[in-house]
Every structure is written in C-alpha cells, then in structure tokens.
Amino acid sequence: MDSGSYAARLNQVVVSDSRELDRVCEEVALALHRDGTEPPFDVVSSDFAADPYLICADRYWRLRLLERPSIRTAAACSLWISAHVSREARVEVLEKWALGYAFITKDSVESAVELAQGTEEIVSGDTSAGDVAYFASLYHAGKLRSDFLFEELHRFLDASLLALAAGTHRQSALFTALRSFAAFGSPAVTAEHAVGLLDQAWHSADRTRHVVDICLNGIQFANPFDGHGELLRDRAAEAVRDHPGDHMFHFRLATGLHMTGDHDAALSSVDTALRLLPAVGSRGSHKLLQEQYLTKREVIVEGRQRAALDAGHRQRLADREARYQERWARSEEEMRRRDAQLSSALRASEESARANHVRAVELVALFSSVIAFAVGSLQVTLTGDFSLRDRLLLIGAWGAAHALFALLVIGGTWLITRPRRA
C-alpha cells in the first residue's frame, strides 16, 4: 500500500462515529507497522479523540514501542514528531506520547549498558540531538516514574549522559516536575527541596496538564512530612479548577481530602473521578485505573465509618469524664462541708474544755479562800481573850479580806482567759 492509500483511508473515515474511527485508525496503523513504514502524513492538531491522523500515528508508535521498548525507538519517534507534527500541537503530542508509552512499557526498564549504547547513538546524531535526547529522557524517566523507582529516577535525571544531552530542555517545567517527583520519594532528599522543585514547575509559564499530573503524583506518593495532605489537597483543588473534566485530578483531590480527614468531600471527589473515567482507552490501563479508584473509594468509606465511630467514642468518653468531674466536685464539696463541721466541733470542744478549766481554777480559788477563812476564823474563835463583839468584827474583817482575795483571783482569771474565749 502506497503512502497515498493510507491517507485516503483516513480521509474517508466518519469522525462522528467513534467506533468506526477507532477501527480504521487501528487497521491503518497495523498496515503501516506491518509494511515497515512510518506514517507518511502530517499531524496539525492535538485532538486525540477526533483527529484520525493523530490517532493513527499514536497507534503506530504504540505498536513500535511495544515491539521494541528502547530509547532508540523513542529517538525515532522524536524525529518523526519534529518532521510531521505542527509546532502548535508538538508540545502536547510529545509529552503525551513520551509519558504514555513509558507507562505501557514500564516493565522493560533498560540497563545502564543499554542506555549508554543508545545514548551514544543519539548524541552522535544530527543537530537535533538535544530534542531527541529530551524525548528519550522523558520516555526512560517515565518508566522509572511508573515503577516508583525514586532513587534511580533521581540519579538518572541528575547525572545520566542522556539527560545531560537534553541541554536547555533540562530547564523545562516537565523535566523539573520529574525531578520533584523523584525528590518527594527519595529518603535522601528533604521535603523542603522537593517542595521547592514542585513550586518551580508549578508556577512555570509553560506548565502543561502533564506537568500538573506529575507534580500531584509526586506529592501523593511522597514520604510523609508536615502539611503533606494539605499540600496535595490545595494543589489538586487548583488542578480541578483548571481541568474540571480530568478524572485523574479529581482522584488526586479525593486522596488529599482523605489525608486531611474530610471524608465526605473525598467520597464526592472519587465518585466524580469514576464518573469521568473513560470506558475505553489504548494508552493506559483504564481497568487498572478503575480498580485503583474503587479501592480508594472503599478506603474512604471505611475511613468515614471509622471517623464516625471514633467521634461517637470520643463523645461517650467526654460525657463520662463530665459525669466523673461532676461527681468529684460534689465529693470535694461534701468533704469540705464535713471538714468545716469537724473543725467547728473541734473548736467548740476546745472552747468548752478551756472554759471548764477556767471554771475549775475559779472554784479552786473560791474553795481555797473558804478553807483559809474557816481555819482563820477557828483560830480567832478558839484562842485569845477577845470579847464577843471584837471576835465578830475580826471574823467579819477576815471574811471580807478572803472574799476580796477570791474575787480578785476569779476576776483575774476571767480577764486572762477572755480573749481566748472570744
């Protein structure tokens, strides 16, 4: 089949019939691959859903990479893109193909020897070696990213000859996003450095959908750090605002919301991701994505139920603690009341004892005066030659003196003990 026949088949396909479009593009791609012919037509758009030329070329290079998943094949694909894809569509096609083909061939990571040999061939090529090395670097880095080989990806992007050969492309937002992804997962790199690379790629003027996806992917699978869930939630929410129809960004948002404990919003986001997920697809495993989303949904539902149970348990504990505090307060009040009563009783007892002691002293003083008066009166009465009248006067004076003495003793005792009784 000549080159005109391939284009003629694609020209005749009805774009509005998605099944027919998919069938014809697949047949032409298979024919091109079987004939050993690269697509002879040009691609002027990045519409992977309706442009038959782009869809056919996509299927063709997918077959080539599945057959020989190496950086050499990636280099050939890069050269074809430079020759046949318009500048307006080139960035989207280049990034989508490099990362998409890397995902479907992630089980064929090339060894260091194979990379060295392939890099030598690429670098020794024409003046477009930098562009080719960039595409090949994205392809190999995409494999390492899909396999979550963070350390290997970090070393490849920083020091490999292939990545260094990309030249100025190393400053691109996509390349920086891949470096951020590697830094987030590497135990040897701090979270601050990874976030710095993330911000550099995120705020770049040439940020694309694929840059955003890799940035969010890196945050999601990062080693835990302070503010981890909040960072993923906030960046994913921004991505959803910019790309409301992207199922992957809704899934990343659901993950961030789940990490921050907002289970209701997380459940809503993952349901949106499932609703937006296409039913078919040739580049990625849509069945795998659906299983991943459903698994996350189950985890969110379980987390939501566990949070509800924990909230009820915490409420019961709080109610029980409140009851204990109330009982303890009542017990302390009762103990204070009893202590006050006991102290009052003790004080009353002490006062009574002190009063009894005072009364005893007063009685002793009184009886002592009475005894002294009796003894003195007896002496006056029984001795001497006083007349009756003199004896009575002497006894009266003696009694008055003893009465005055007793009053002085009793009064003095009362004066001494009065402040204490007060």
C-alpha positions in Angstrom: 0.0 0.0 0.0 1.5 3.4 -1.1 1.5 6.5 1.2 -1.5 8.0 -0.6 -3.6 5.0 0.2 -3.0 5.3 4.0 -4.1 9.0 3.9 -7.1 8.1 1.7 -8.3 5.5 4.2 -8.1 8.1 7.0 -9.8 10.8 4.9 -12.8 8.6 4.3 -13.5 7.7 7.9 -16.5 9.3 9.6 -15.1 11.2 12.6 -18.5 11.3 14.4 -18.6 7.5 14.5 -16.1 6.8 17.3 -16.2 3.0 16.8 -15.6 3.3 13.1 -12.9 5.9 13.7 -11.1 3.6 16.1 -11.3 0.6 13.8 -10.0 2.4 10.7 -7.1 4.1 12.6 -6.1 0.7 14.1 -6.2 -1.0 10.7 -4.1 1.7 9.1 -1.6 1.7 12.0 -1.3 -2.1 11.8 -0.7 -1.9 8.0 2.0 0.8 8.4 3.7 -1.3 11.1 3.5 -4.5 9.0 4.9 -2.7 5.9 7.7 -1.2 8.0 6.6 2.3 7.0 6.4 5.3 9.3 3.2 7.4 9.0 3.7 9.4 5.8 1.2 12.2 6.7 1.4 15.3 8.9 -0.5 16.0 12.1 -1.7 19.5 12.7 -3.8 19.1 15.9 -3.5 17.6 19.4 -7.1 16.2 19.3 -6.6 12.6 20.4 -10.4 12.0 20.3 -11.3 13.1 16.7 -8.2 13.7 14.6 -7.8 10.4 12.5 -4.2 11.3 11.6 -3.1 11.8 15.2 -5.0 8.7 16.4 -3.4 6.6 13.6 0.1 7.9 14.3 -0.5 7.3 18.0 -1.5 3.7 17.4 1.5 3.1 15.1 4.1 4.4 17.5 2.4 2.5 20.3 3.0 -0.7 18.3 6.6 0.2 17.6 7.4 0.9 21.3 5.6 -2.3 22.5 7.6 -4.3 20.0 11.0 -2.7 20.9 10.7 -0.6 24.1 14.0 1.2 24.0 15.4 4.8 23.8 16.4 4.1 20.2 12.8 3.6 19.2 11.9 6.7 21.3 14.6 8.6 19.4 13.0 7.6 16.1 9.6 8.7 17.4 11.1 12.1 18.4 12.5 12.6 14.9 9.1 11.8 13.4 7.4 14.3 15.7 9.8 17.0 14.6 9.2 16.3 10.9 5.4 15.7 10.9 3.7 17.4 13.9 2.9 21.1 13.8 4.5 23.4 16.3 1.1 24.2 17.8 0.4 20.6 18.7 4.0 19.4 19.2 4.3 20.0 23.0 1.1 18.2 23.8 1.9 15.3 21.5 5.5 15.0 22.7 4.6 14.9 26.4 1.6 12.6 26.0 3.5 10.1 23.9 6.7 10.1 25.9 4.9 9.5 29.2 2.1 7.4 27.8 4.4 5.0 26.0 6.6 4.8 29.1 3.6 3.7 31.2 2.6 0.8 28.9 6.3 -0.4 28.6 7.3 0.2 32.3 8.2 -3.5 32.6 11.1 -3.1 30.3 13.5 -0.7 32.0 16.8 -0.6 30.1 20.1 -1.4 31.8 22.9 1.0 32.3 24.8 -0.6 29.4 21.8 -0.4 27.0 21.3 3.2 28.0 25.0 4.0 27.4 24.9 2.4 23.9 21.6 4.1 22.9 22.8 7.5 24.3 26.0 7.3 22.2 23.9 6.7 19.0 21.6 9.6 19.9 24.3 12.1 20.8 26.3 11.3 17.7 23.3 12.2 15.5 22.4 15.4 13.8 21.9 18.9 15.2 18.5 17.9 16.7 20.3 15.6 19.2 19.1 17.8 22.1 15.5 17.4 21.1 15.8 13.7 20.6 17.7 13.2 23.9 15.0 15.2 25.7 12.2 12.9 24.3 14.2 9.8 25.0 15.0 11.1 28.5 11.3 11.7 29.2 10.5 8.2 27.9 13.0 6.4 30.2 12.2 8.7 33.1 8.5 7.9 32.6 9.3 4.2 33.0 11.1 4.8 36.3 8.3 7.0 37.5 5.7 4.4 36.6 7.7 1.8 38.6 8.1 4.3 41.5 11.9 3.9 41.3 12.6 7.2 43.0 16.3 6.8 43.7 17.0 5.5 40.2 15.0 8.4 38.7 16.8 10.9 40.8 20.2 9.7 39.7 19.1 9.4 36.0 17.8 13.0 35.8 20.8 14.5 37.6 23.7 12.6 36.2 23.0 10.4 33.2 24.6 11.3 29.9 21.2 11.0 28.1 19.6 13.5 30.4 22.6 15.9 30.3 22.4 15.7 26.5 18.9 17.2 26.6 20.7 20.6 27.1 18.3 23.5 27.7 15.4 21.2 27.8 16.5 20.3 31.3 15.1 23.6 32.4 11.6 22.8 31.1 8.7 22.5 33.5 8.1 18.8 32.7 11.8 17.9 33.4 11.6 19.9 36.7 8.4 18.2 37.7 10.0 14.8 37.2 12.9 15.9 39.4 10.3 17.0 42.0 8.6 13.5 41.8 12.0 11.8 42.4 12.8 14.1 45.3 9.5 13.5 47.0 10.0 9.8 47.1 13.8 9.8 47.8 14.7 9.3 51.5 18.0 11.1 50.8 16.3 14.4 49.7 14.5 16.7 52.1 10.8 17.6 51.7 11.8 21.3 51.6 13.9 20.7 48.5 11.2 18.6 46.8 8.6 21.4 47.5 11.0 23.9 46.1 11.2 21.9 42.8 7.5 21.5 42.8 6.9 25.2 43.1 9.3 25.9 40.3 7.5 23.6 38.0 4.0 24.5 39.2 4.5 28.3 38.7 6.3 27.9 35.4 4.9 29.8 32.4 5.0 26.6 30.2 3.1 24.4 32.8 1.0 21.8 31.0 -1.5 19.3 32.1 1.2 16.6 32.3 3.4 18.9 34.5 0.5 19.2 36.9 -0.2 15.4 36.8 3.4 14.6 37.7 3.6 17.2 40.4 0.4 15.8 42.1 1.6 12.3 41.6 4.9 13.1 43.4 3.0 14.7 46.3 0.7 11.8 46.7 3.5 9.2 46.9 5.9 11.4 48.9 7.4 10.3 52.2 5.1 11.8 54.9 6.0 15.3 56.1 4.3 18.1 57.9 1.5 19.6 55.8 1.6 16.7 53.3 -2.1 16.2 53.0 -2.9 19.9 52.9 -0.4 20.4 50.1 -1.9 17.7 48.0 -5.4 18.9 48.7 -4.7 22.5 47.8 -2.7 21.8 44.6 -5.3 19.2 43.4 -8.1 21.6 44.0 -6.3 24.2 41.8 -5.8 21.5 39.2 -9.5 20.6 39.3 -10.4 24.2 38.8 -8.2 24.4 35.7 -9.2 21.0 34.4 -12.7 20.2 35.7 -13.1 17.3 33.3 -9.9 15.4 34.2 -10.7 12.3 36.2 -7.1 11.9 37.5 -7.1 15.3 39.1 -10.4 14.5 40.9 -8.8 11.3 42.1 -5.8 13.2 43.4 -8.1 15.7 45.2 -10.0 12.8 46.8 -6.7 11.4 48.1 -5.7 14.8 49.6 -9.1 15.3 51.2 -8.9 11.8 52.6 -5.5 12.5 54.1 -6.8 15.6 55.8 -9.8 13.8 57.2 -12.5 15.4 55.0 -14.2 12.1 54.2 -17.4 13.4 52.8 -15.7 15.7 50.3 -13.2 12.9 49.4 -16.1 10.5 48.7 -17.7 13.1 46.4 -14.4 13.6 44.5 -13.6 10.0 43.9 -17.2 9.4 42.7 -16.6 12.2 40.2 -13.4 10.6 39.1 -15.2 7.3 38.5 -17.9 9.1 36.5 -15.4 10.9 34.3 -13.2 7.9 33.7 -13.5 6.8 30.0 -14.8 3.4 29.4 -12.1 2.6 26.8 -8.5 3.6 26.1 -5.4 2.4 24.3 -2.5 4.1 26.1 -3.2 3.4 29.8 -4.9 0.6 31.5 -8.4 2.0 32.2 -9.4 -1.1 34.0 -6.4 -0.7 36.3 -7.4 3.0 36.9 -11.0 1.9 37.7 -9.8 -0.7 40.2 -7.5 1.9 41.8 -10.3 4.4 42.1 -12.7 1.8 43.5 -10.1 0.7 46.0 -9.6 4.3 47.1 -13.3 4.7 47.4 -13.5 1.7 49.7 -10.7 3.1 51.9 -12.5 6.5 52.1 -15.8 4.8 53.1 -14.0 2.8 55.7 -12.3 5.9 57.0 -15.6 7.8 57.1 -17.2 5.0 59.1 -14.2 4.8 61.4 -14.3 8.5 61.9 -17.9 8.4 62.8 -17.3 5.6 65.3 -14.3 7.5 66.8 -16.4 10.6 67.1 -19.1 8.7 69.0 -16.5 7.1 71.2 -14.9 10.4 72.0 -18.3 11.9 72.8 -19.0 9.0 75.2 -15.7 9.5 76.8 -16.3 13.2 77.1 -19.8 12.6 78.7 -18.3 10.1 81.1 -15.5 12.5 82.0 -18.1 15.2 82.6 -20.0 12.9 84.9 -16.8 12.0 86.8 -15.9 15.6 87.1 -19.4 16.4 88.5 -19.2 13.6 91.0 -15.7 14.6 92.0 -16.9 18.2 92.5 -19.8 17.0 94.7 -17.5 14.8 96.7 -15.0 17.6 97.2 -17.8 19.9 98.3 -19.1 17.3 100.7 -15.6 16.7 102.1 -15.2 20.4 102.6 -18.5 20.7 104.3 -17.7 17.8 106.6 -14.2 19.2 107.3 -15.9 22.5 108.2 -18.3 20.8 110.6 -15.5 18.8 112.1 -13.4 21.9 112.6 -16.3 23.7 114.2 -16.9 20.8 116.5 -13.3 20.7 117.5 -13.2 24.4 118.1 -16.3 24.1 120.3 -14.8 21.2 122.2 -11.6 23.2 122.8 -13.5 26.2 123.9 -15.6 24.1 126.2 -12.5 22.4 127.7 -10.9 25.7 128.1 -14.0 27.2 129.8 -14.2 24.1 132.1 -10.5 24.6 133.0 -11.2 28.3 133.9 -14.2 27.3 136.0 -12.0 24.8 137.8 -9.4 27.4 138.6 -12.1 29.8 139.9 -13.6 27.0 142.1 -10.2 26.2 143.5 -9.6 29.8 144.3 -13.0 30.1 145.9 -12.6 26.9 148.0 -9.1 27.9 149.0 -10.4 31.2 150.3 -13.3 29.4 152.1 -10.9 27.0 153.8 -8.5 29.7 154.7 -11.4 31.8 156.1 -12.6 28.8 158.1 -9.2 28.0 159.5 -8.5 31.6 160.3 -12.0 32.1 161.9 -11.4 29.0 164.0 -8.1 30.3 165.3 -9.7 33.6 166.2 -12.7 31.9 167.9 -10.7 29.4 169.9 -7.7 31.5 171.1 -7.3 34.8 172.7 -9.3 36.8 175.2 -11.2 38.9 172.8 -14.8 39.9 173.6 -17.6 38.5 171.5 -18.0 41.8 169.8 -14.3 42.0 168.9 -14.3 38.4 167.8 -17.2 39.1 165.4 -15.6 42.2 164.0 -12.3 40.3 163.5 -14.1 37.4 161.8 -16.0 39.8 159.6 -12.8 41.6 158.6 -11.1 38.3 158.0 -14.0 37.0 155.8 -14.1 40.3 153.9 -10.4 40.0 153.1 -10.8 36.4 151.9 -13.8 37.3 149.9 -11.9 40.1 148.3 -9.0 37.7 147.6 -11.3 35.2 146.0 -12.9 37.9 143.8 -9.5 39.1 142.7 -8.4 35.6 141.7 -11.7 34.9 139.9 -11.7 38.3 138.2 -8.0 38.0 137.2 -8.7 34.5 135.7 -11.6 35.8 133.8 -9.6 38.7 132.4 -6.8 36.5 131.3 -8.9 33.9 129.6 -11.5 36.3 128.0 -9.5 36.9 124.7 -9.1 33.2 124.1 -12.8 32.6 124.6 -13.6 35.4 122.2 
